[in-house]
Amino acid sequence: MNGKNGESGFDTLAVRAGQVRTPEGEHNDPIFTTSSFVFRSAREAAARFAEEEPGNVYSRFTNPTVRAFEARLAALEGAEHAVATASGMSAILSTSLALLNAGDHVVAAGELFGATLSLFTKILARFGVETTFVRLTDTAAWEAAMRPGTRMLFLETPSNPLGEIADVEGLAALAHRHGAWLVVDNCLCTPALQRPLALGADIVIHSATKYLDGQGRCVGGAVVTGDADVYQAVFGVLRTAGPSMSPFNAWVFLKGLETLRLRMQAHSAAALELARWLEVRPGVTRVHYPGLESHPQHALARRQQRAFGGIVAFEVEGGREQAWRVIDSTRMLSITANLGDAKSTITHPASTTHGRNTDEQRAAAGITENLLRVSVGLEDPEDIKADLARGLRQWAPPAREIRRA
Ligand SMILES: Cc1ncc(COP(=O)(O)O)c(C=O)c1O
């Protein structure tokens, strides 16, 4: 990661890994907008289809721009393989279809992103995959939920939006004692801040839609692994079922990766500043950010991560009405559920990202009506604070009246 033993450093890989120049000698990565590829002979076509010869066939499963993105992301995660997908959700679906069979059991964190939770409870359940949900941070609960048929442990760390941290090394050891895979969604940290495979995880999931792009332009995802069998199984799902990334999107993500570490450091620095500022604001009853010393897993976050990421959640006095007033008082922050953008965004998780979860699921995940989430962008931190201060004035002590004689 830091250029020792002749290995390129992280930033060099982010800019250079995976690029293959065509004979035209272009400096930038080319975009191959073609659905299929031409063979020099019938024999070559047959050999490519049968995977007896490397080379391009059809852009559902072989495209040079997509392959460049896969190679660059794999290098950044310290892995041999990556499969790019149409979205983060299709990365999770492809992994599940590749590794699970009817009758298999999954243990997953109850604090997962809403659509991931629904994928396990509403879709995979219909195909005979049963999931037990546990508290992300309670390693003993993960252990207690293991069964002979447990094939996969699935988590996000830090969790979204509360920034709770799982002990990846401990859970990898638990998974491996039971012959299961540990899958970590690394969307909030990206490899710039955390490399789960180095901590023992088997598979990393990305929603490239978030920080890998970094400017809110495209939807995409990826599955990253060092395990050749897992790679072949996920690639097989992609080839057959086709949740593929478009070459244009892959090109956008390639550009995003070039500045990933710089952006993640800037997001993290601004988020820490905002979290500290919020902690002492009247009307703010709690701030959730793993970079704060008050955060219950601060020490673990320090061990596992290079910095603490760009997501800050906070609770305000009152309920939904007061939380919505903070959102509606902003003028610059974008009211949108996306995160990981250069533009700061604000959302009310209980009525948006987690709105389709049941009351019990929301309660278990700590998603209360008075909770707000800010994805801290790259604007000046003073302007982000000023935008939030407007809505927070509802709790400021009334200005003292000055009576004139
Ligand atoms: C942690 C996490 N994982 C996965 C996803 C799904 O990614 P996508 O929207 O690219 O399908 C999201 C989306 O918000 C997310 O926040």
The ligand as a Tripos MOL2 file, in Angstrom:
@<TRIPOS>MOLECULE
LIG
   16    16     1     0     0
SMALL
NO_CHARGES

@<TRIPOS>ATOM
      1 C1        -23.7860    0.7130    2.1870 C.3       1 LIG1
      2 C2        -24.5020    0.5540    0.8940 C.ar      1 LIG1
      3 N1        -24.3960   -0.6020    0.2120 N.ar      1 LIG1
      4 C3        -25.0310   -0.7960   -0.9680 C.ar      1 LIG1
      5 C4        -25.8190    0.1920   -1.5200 C.ar      1 LIG1
      6 C5        -26.5140   -0.0780   -2.8170 C.3       1 LIG1
      7 O1        -25.8240    0.5110   -3.8480 O.3       1 LIG1
      8 P1        -26.5290    0.9820   -5.2400 P.3       1 LIG1
      9 O2        -27.4530    2.0940   -4.9100 O.co2     1 LIG1
     10 O3        -25.3630    1.3530   -6.0750 O.co2     1 LIG1
     11 O4        -27.2500   -0.2180   -5.7630 O.co2     1 LIG1
     12 C6        -25.9490    1.4080   -0.8650 C.ar      1 LIG1
     13 C7        -26.7800    2.4860   -1.4580 C.2       1 LIG1
     14 O5        -27.0480    3.5010   -0.8700 O.2       1 LIG1
     15 C8        -25.2930    1.5980    0.3710 C.ar      1 LIG1
     16 O6        -25.4050    2.7520    1.0630 O.3       1 LIG1
@<TRIPOS>BOND
     1     1     2 1
     2     2     3 ar
     3     2    15 ar
     4     3     4 ar
     5     4     5 ar
     6     5     6 1
     7     5    12 ar
     8     6     7 1
     9     7     8 1
    10     8     9 2
    11     8    10 1
    12     8    11 1
    13    12    13 1
    14    12    15 ar
    15    13    14 2
    16    15    16 1
@<TRIPOS>SUBSTRUCTURE
     1 LIG1         1 GROUP 0 **** ****
